């Protein structure tokens, strides 16, 4: 089966530069030979539950085993992930604070708000997972395909509610971009993450969702409780090959949630090299793949430099919409 890979994404966006730090401060006196000698805090900018939390915990456990230590996941979902990223940016660059991030907390939040950090305050260490996205509705919805949903939003501006994982997530911003370009107007309902979106969708509190296509969503689809209408991308979902893409329905809706591992920007090279190597090992670990889902863990590991490039291109994509 064909998977999405960062190399393909970078080719699509056209790499022009690396704004995130992918090389560290080699002059530091810190040594990676005996790292880690104490627990490592693994910051998570989203609430417990959902694909990002699963990814952090799967890789955290594996990194601990690989490096002979422990990685303790700490969920900090305040400020749409900004609190966790601020803590990571200001942490001592000694390898004892790392964090998962996606485009929202790392790239989009600083562009949308006056924050004390920017994407340049972090060093990318590699990619852990790539999660495709979809438009979905609850079972029994009057909208049986993507065209019907989008036409209803066009005919009734602001009346059709759609859940998104955070007001400044890449999904929310991509939907804003689409609305601006097409004149469609949904009433967007930001949540703390994918787990809350599923709850709202199943409870009938929202009409639709623009959500990460992960194992929890897939379970609800198989149970007949959630109905996918469109895959947000250029290719149909591996799990639902019969479901058209949003582009096939006539709407340019493209995004993939990339989960990268990051550290403060001045992390010494020797520690970064060790972490990146362990991350690559975990990328092929059967337990990690089983927990996250085979189709969400890339077949080929993307390095810190490659990961930084993709986040930079996401910045370039959305700067016209959010740039100050």
PyMOL commands that set and color helices and strands:
alter all, ss='L'
color gray80, all
select helices_A, chain A and resi 6-13+51-67+78-90+103-112+119-121+146-155+170-182+194-202+215-222+269-283+286-292+294-296+304-322
alter helices_A, ss='H'
color red, helices_A
select strands_A, chain A and resi 40-44+71-75+97-101+122-138+161-164+187-190+208-212+226-231+256-264
alter strands_A, ss='S'
color yellow, strands_A
deselect
rebuild
show_as cartoon
